[in-house]
């Protein structure tokens, strides 16, 4: 058993015991769904483009049982308090601004799709950092979707659960996210990165074992919190949609990399749209380049590609922040192979590719740079490609 599996197993026992304390009976089962790191491919998913996430060992673990009375009871060990009780008939989009909107939205989406879910008791806990760009919300959605899929014998595949979870977040919660986070949580495999075409959800598992090659991928959580449902993310998405409309394509993924300069010229004085289009088209090309390098065994060569992606997100998409830029600049000047922000932006986390022997020195340099800048100390950990959502008890 891997260390990750053992940790989730311990969490599952604790969650099941607490469920019984809360609800008076043992749960029917316990499920886990991970957060994710996106190796490359940022803000391409809602443009029908390419992404390459992998699952983290950090997961949301949920004990769940069915109900037949149209009631949903939700309890989080991380939030505390008494269970929140909701009537399924009262669930409505954007009616809830609390954490409960995410699991309630999944139930709503399942019922809207015609699945006969009649209620549930839920207790959960999570080790996925919130607000860090590591998809804590997707992990919460997917663990509920998978549990109900199993308990109610819905026979939905991982990509179908991801679609329903995306609908929950888009419509019920009101956050205009793409499909990547939910698909990563539902479909990733241990020891692999997921090459995903977000247009048709075709997938390819790419072996990604950095430890075997003497490297590490660090995640640096800047502790700067962000929220997708706030306006800036939506503005970027609307700008991308405007660019596609002006260029006469269904989505920006339809602009070939070789045709980019001609497309930018056609946008004339739409400078903001030009920047967004340039990022998306070049980022799709960076994903394909990364896949090719990994498949040819040139793993170290992905470092500069990651760094190019950060420059594009900083300068063209304009969603970085001083803390993220400091991580990247410090890491690169301290010998890292590559670095970039990851996630939706406006805070959250950066990833840093390093030689194993440089891990401690780069980490120390970043921590000292944050202290010198009087920033909140970052949280740094090593990302290990881990298993996707699964039943654990």
Phi, psi and omega per residue, in radians:
X1 nan 2.313 3.115
X2 -1.246 2.827 3.107
X3 -1.029 -0.697 3.133
X4 -1.073 -0.821 -3.138
X5 -1.084 -0.684 3.131
X6 -1.121 -0.735 3.130
X7 -1.106 -0.755 3.127
X8 -1.153 -0.639 3.106
X9 -1.080 -0.742 3.088
X10 -1.100 -0.767 3.117
X11 -1.079 -0.671 -3.124
X12 -1.091 -0.720 3.123
X13 -1.115 -0.747 -3.129
X14 -1.162 -0.717 -3.139
X15 -1.148 -0.706 3.124
X16 -1.124 -0.719 3.137
X17 -1.134 -0.744 3.130
X18 -1.177 -0.642 3.072
X19 -0.981 -0.807 -3.104
X20 -1.128 -0.637 3.073
X21 -1.107 -0.711 -3.082
X22 -1.279 -0.751 -2.937
X23 -1.963 -0.064 3.022
X24 1.464 0.076 3.111
X25 -2.688 2.719 3.113
X26 -1.169 2.596 3.104
X27 -1.240 2.765 3.063
X28 -1.250 -0.394 3.120
X29 -3.071 2.993 3.084
X30 -2.297 2.375 -3.097
X31 -2.224 2.765 3.094
X32 -2.343 2.504 3.046
X33 -2.439 2.323 -3.009
X34 -1.549 2.810 2.822
X35 -1.333 -3.100 -3.109
X36 -2.549 2.745 2.909
X37 -1.996 2.396 3.061
X38 -1.678 1.988 -3.119
X39 -1.136 -0.780 3.138
X40 -2.844 2.615 -3.135
X41 1.872 1.218 -3.041
X42 -1.842 2.298 -3.128
X43 1.079 0.435 3.033
X44 -1.721 -0.332 -2.992
X45 -1.189 -0.676 3.116
X46 -1.446 0.085 2.992
X47 -1.893 0.361 3.125
X48 1.086 0.453 -3.029
X49 -1.704 -2.730 -3.048
X50 -1.866 2.526 3.093
X51 -2.442 2.886 -3.115
X52 -2.580 1.270 3.115
X53 -1.547 2.931 2.882
X54 -2.463 2.722 -3.072
X55 -1.399 2.543 3.064
X56 -1.617 2.826 2.993
X57 -1.217 -0.360 3.114
X58 -1.208 2.304 -3.003
X59 -2.536 2.756 2.910
X60 -1.666 2.238 -3.110
X61 -2.015 2.248 -3.051
X62 -2.286 2.293 2.956
X63 -1.691 2.305 -2.994
X64 -2.468 2.487 2.949
X65 -2.342 2.692 3.114
X66 -1.349 2.699 2.934
X67 -2.241 2.782 -3.127
X68 -2.076 0.138 -3.002
X69 -1.910 0.251 3.109
X70 1.281 0.397 -3.125
X71 -2.010 2.421 3.052
X72 -2.046 2.069 3.089
X73 -1.954 2.238 -3.022
X74 -2.187 2.323 3.061
X75 -2.468 2.355 3.100
X76 -2.016 2.214 3.055
X77 -1.163 -0.346 -3.141
X78 -1.453 -0.457 -3.138
X79 -1.650 -0.680 -3.129
X80 1.428 -2.885 -3.103
X81 1.361 -2.967 3.128
X82 -1.481 2.760 3.046
X83 -1.002 2.491 3.066
X84 -1.577 2.212 -3.100
X85 -1.871 2.222 -3.109
X86 -2.224 2.552 3.013
X87 -1.594 2.261 -3.135
X88 -1.040 -0.576 -3.121
X89 -1.213 -0.315 -3.109
X90 -1.679 -0.078 -3.114
X91 -1.159 2.240 -3.106
X92 -2.575 2.507 -3.114
X93 -0.938 2.422 3.066
X94 0.994 0.495 3.106
X95 -1.625 -0.112 -3.008
X96 -2.384 2.198 3.126
X97 -1.910 0.276 3.140
X98 -1.809 3.107 3.132
X99 -1.045 -0.476 -3.115
X100 -1.137 -0.268 3.134
X101 -1.096 -0.564 -3.077
X102 -1.218 -0.919 3.066
X103 -1.185 -0.661 3.115
X104 -1.108 -0.659 3.118
X105 -1.102 -0.620 3.098
X106 -1.137 -0.769 3.100
X107 -1.079 -0.762 3.103
X108 -1.031 -0.801 -3.109
X109 -1.129 -0.705 3.092
X110 -1.075 -0.787 -3.128
X111 -1.192 -0.676 3.089
X112 -1.083 -0.529 3.120
X113 -1.445 0.032 3.059
X114 1.654 0.180 -3.131
X115 -1.570 2.306 -2.996
X116 -1.435 1.271 3.054
X117 -1.609 2.156 -3.000
X118 -1.918 0.166 3.084
X119 2.334 2.951 -3.141
X120 -2.889 2.656 2.880
X121 -1.846 2.341 -3.053
X122 -2.378 2.333 2.883
X123 -2.262 2.348 -3.072
X124 -2.518 2.853 3.001
X125 -2.590 2.814 -3.056
X126 -2.521 2.523 2.990
X127 -1.898 0.114 3.097
X128 -1.388 2.098 3.141
X129 -1.045 2.309 3.131
X130 -1.456 2.539 3.087
X131 1.227 0.222 -3.058
X132 -1.819 0.132 -3.123
X133 1.290 0.426 -3.086
X134 -2.011 0.297 2.976
X135 1.194 0.786 3.056
X136 -1.098 -0.631 -3.140
X137 -1.194 -0.699 3.110
X138 -1.130 -0.690 3.102
X139 -1.066 -0.721 3.109
X140 -1.122 -0.775 3.127
X141 -1.115 -0.832 -3.031
X142 -1.183 -0.655 -3.136
X143 -1.125 -0.649 3.090
X144 -1.203 -0.760 -3.131
X145 -1.080 -0.758 -3.121
X146 -1.172 -0.741 3.121
X147 -1.033 -0.824 -3.128
X148 -1.214 -0.582 3.062
X149 -1.042 -0.765 3.136
X150 -1.256 -0.823 -3.050
X151 -1.161 -0.620 -3.110
X152 -1.736 0.181 3.087
X153 0.883 0.867 -3.102
X154 -1.408 -0.369 3.079
X155 1.039 0.611 3.091
X156 -1.539 2.486 3.109
X157 -1.433 2.914 -3.096
X158 -0.972 -0.778 -3.105
X159 -1.183 -0.511 3.090
X160 -1.247 -0.690 3.058
X161 -1.090 -0.694 3.119
X162 -1.068 -0.747 3.111
X163 -1.052 -0.764 3.141
X164 -1.151 -0.676 3.111
X165 -1.175 -0.653 3.067
X166 -1.093 -0.740 3.108
X167 -1.082 -0.698 3.095
X168 -1.033 -0.781 -3.095
X169 -1.270 -0.699 -3.135
X170 -1.185 -0.861 -2.970
X171 -1.635 -0.839 -3.058
X172 -1.347 -0.856 3.137
X173 -1.363 -0.649 3.140
X174 1.631 0.415 3.104
X175 -1.868 2.144 -2.996
X176 -1.442 0.938 -3.101
X177 -1.401 2.787 3.043
X178 -1.468 -2.888 -3.008
X179 -1.648 -0.155 -2.985
X180 -1.059 -0.860 -2.971
X181 -1.075 -0.807 -3.120
X182 -1.176 -0.673 3.127
X183 -1.169 -0.700 3.104
X184 -1.057 -0.818 -3.121
X185 -1.111 -0.657 -3.071
X186 -1.419 -0.518 -2.866
X187 -2.132 -0.182 -3.090
X188 -1.132 2.732 3.100
X189 -2.114 2.601 3.124
X190 -1.037 2.370 3.093
X191 1.356 0.225 -3.085
X192 -2.406 2.705 2.867
X193 -1.803 2.627 -3.053
X194 -1.794 1.945 3.025
X195 -1.493 1.951 -2.996
X196 -2.126 2.233 2.954
X197 -1.583 1.916 -3.019
X198 -1.318 -0.138 3.085
X199 -1.297 -0.888 -3.097
X200 -1.965 0.054 3.141
X201 1.074 0.368 2.995
X202 -1.170 2.516 -2.990
X203 -2.302 2.628 2.997
X204 -2.486 2.204 3.119
X205 -1.478 2.106 -3.098
X206 -1.859 2.074 3.113
X207 -0.932 2.340 -3.063
X208 -2.572 1.417 -3.092
X209 -2.048 1.462 -3.064
X210 -1.152 -0.640 -3.098
X211 -1.028 -0.660 -3.128
X212 -1.161 -0.369 -3.133
X213 -1.825 0.180 3.078
X214 1.361 0.479 3.131
X215 -2.213 2.925 3.063
X216 -2.399 2.630 2.969
X217 -2.018 1.967 3.139
X218 -1.560 2.461 2.950
X219 -1.846 2.189 3.113
X220 -1.974 1.816 3.084
X221 -1.435 1.974 -3.069
X222 -1.265 -0.191 -3.079
X223 1.226 0.151 3.024
X224 -1.550 2.029 -3.037
X225 -1.451 2.625 3.105
X226 -2.391 2.876 3.066
X227 -2.443 2.115 -3.133
X228 -1.110 -0.506 -3.042
X229 -1.379 -0.082 3.020
X230 -1.414 2.945 -2.804
X231 -1.166 -0.551 -2.963
X232 -1.136 -0.688 3.104
X233 -1.055 -0.807 3.137
X234 -1.086 -0.607 3.110
X235 -1.121 -0.715 3.126
X236 -1.119 -0.746 -3.137
X237 -1.113 -0.768 3.123
X238 -1.088 -0.658 3.115
X239 -1.138 -0.672 3.086
X240 -1.134 -0.721 3.120
X241 -1.130 -0.639 3.075
X242 -1.121 -0.741 3.114
X243 -1.057 -0.760 3.114
X244 -1.077 -0.742 -3.138
X245 -1.126 -0.769 3.138
X246 -1.108 -0.546 -3.114
X247 -1.603 -0.044 3.057
X248 1.263 0.563 3.123
X249 -2.139 2.799 3.135
X250 -1.190 -0.652 -3.140
X251 -2.720 2.814 -3.063
X252 -1.147 -0.324 3.087
X253 -1.127 -0.273 -3.141
X254 -1.400 -0.102 3.054
X255 -1.555 1.981 -3.137
X256 -1.207 2.577 -3.138
X257 -0.995 -0.700 -3.132
X258 -1.188 -0.326 -3.129
X259 -1.746 0.120 -3.005
X260 -1.076 -0.845 -3.065
X261 -1.072 -0.679 3.097
X262 -1.131 -0.688 3.134
X263 -1.146 -0.732 3.125
X264 -1.109 -0.650 3.118
X265 -1.111 -0.629 3.140
X266 -1.191 -0.358 -3.128
X267 -1.418 -0.126 3.012
X268 1.008 -2.182 -3.053
X269 -1.598 0.218 3.073
X270 -1.367 1.229 -2.968
X271 -1.097 -0.745 -3.132
X272 -1.107 -0.741 3.114
X273 -1.147 -0.680 3.115
X274 -1.001 -0.759 -3.133
X275 -1.111 -0.744 -3.139
X276 -1.130 -0.764 3.128
X277 -1.086 -0.780 -3.126
X278 -1.036 -0.765 3.130
X279 -1.079 -0.851 -3.036
X280 -1.106 -0.782 -3.101
X281 -1.168 -0.743 3.133
X282 -1.254 -0.542 3.130
X283 -1.204 -0.700 3.045
X284 -1.010 -0.718 3.120
X285 -1.148 -0.605 3.112
X286 -1.176 -0.625 3.084
X287 -1.096 -0.845 -3.128
X288 -1.093 -0.648 3.113
X289 -1.154 -0.715 3.121
X290 -1.094 -0.775 3.103
X291 -1.020 -0.805 -3.116
X292 -1.093 -0.722 3.129
X293 -1.135 -0.770 3.141
X294 -1.134 -0.706 -3.113
X295 -1.225 -0.402 3.122
X296 -1.665 0.083 3.103
X297 1.405 0.207 -3.125
X298 -1.701 0.996 -2.986
X299 -1.091 -0.716 -3.114
X300 -1.077 -0.461 -3.105
X301 -1.242 -0.160 3.092
X302 -1.336 -0.271 -3.106
X303 -0.945 -0.958 3.113
X304 -1.057 -0.513 3.111
X305 -1.159 -0.726 3.077
X306 -1.055 -0.775 -3.109
X307 -1.146 -0.665 3.062
X308 -1.071 -0.678 3.115
X309 -1.089 -0.672 3.119
X310 -1.137 -0.772 3.136
X311 -1.016 -0.671 3.134
X312 -1.187 -0.731 3.123
X313 -1.184 -0.597 3.136
X314 -1.290 -0.812 -2.958
X315 -1.649 -0.663 -3.115
X316 -1.642 -0.872 -3.117
X317 -1.447 -0.392 3.047
X318 0.970 0.941 3.139
X319 -2.195 0.218 3.073
X320 -1.469 -3.045 3.094
X321 -2.660 2.918 -3.076
X322 -0.978 -0.660 -3.121
X323 -1.155 -0.774 3.119
X324 -1.114 -0.755 3.122
X325 -1.103 -0.623 3.128
X326 -1.159 -0.703 3.076
X327 -1.008 -0.895 -3.060
X328 -1.114 -0.869 -3.096
X329 -1.091 -0.750 -3.119
X330 -1.176 -0.769 -3.132
X331 -1.060 -0.811 -3.113
X332 -1.131 -0.691 -3.135
X333 -1.279 -0.236 3.142
X334 -1.769 0.157 3.030
X335 1.838 0.093 3.105
X336 -1.118 2.640 3.114
X337 -1.326 -0.482 -3.141
X338 -3.098 2.786 -3.141
X339 -2.810 2.629 3.058
X340 -2.855 2.780 2.951
X341 -1.179 2.696 3.095
X342 -2.371 2.604 -3.121
X343 1.679 -2.911 -3.002
X344 -1.239 -0.386 3.113
X345 1.781 -3.009 -3.121
X346 1.060 0.539 -3.050
X347 2.247 -2.796 3.110
X348 1.496 -2.415 -2.925
X349 -2.106 2.797 2.967
X350 -2.125 2.729 3.038
X351 -2.010 2.561 -3.074
X352 -2.352 2.110 3.088
X353 -1.619 2.137 -3.074
X354 -2.356 2.723 2.881
X355 -1.166 2.541 -3.077
X356 -0.967 -0.683 -3.086
X357 -1.251 -0.245 -3.138
X358 -1.708 -0.036 -3.036
X359 -0.988 -0.876 -3.082
X360 -1.133 -0.731 -3.094
X361 -1.168 -0.731 3.138
X362 -1.170 -0.745 3.106
X363 -1.032 -0.808 3.140
X364 -1.080 -0.719 -3.134
X365 -1.096 -0.734 3.132
X366 -1.146 -0.781 -3.138
X367 -1.085 -0.709 3.131
X368 -1.194 -0.637 3.111
X369 -1.131 -0.684 3.106
X370 -1.145 -0.734 3.122
X371 -1.098 -0.729 -3.136
X372 -1.135 -0.573 3.135
X373 -1.487 -0.014 -3.101
X374 1.081 0.587 3.020
X375 -1.556 2.736 3.005
X376 -1.008 2.406 -3.113
X377 -1.020 2.330 -3.133
X378 -1.354 2.790 2.992
X379 -1.786 2.191 -3.081
X380 -2.110 2.277 3.052
X381 -2.561 2.834 3.131
X382 -1.547 2.253 -3.142
X383 -1.521 2.219 3.125
X384 -2.088 2.076 -3.130
X385 -1.001 2.116 -2.945
X386 -2.173 3.136 -3.053
X387 -1.307 2.624 3.041
X388 -1.378 -2.934 -3.057
X389 -1.053 2.464 -3.132
X390 -2.843 2.811 3.015
X391 -1.416 2.353 -3.074
X392 -2.082 -0.073 3.137
X393 -2.808 nan nan
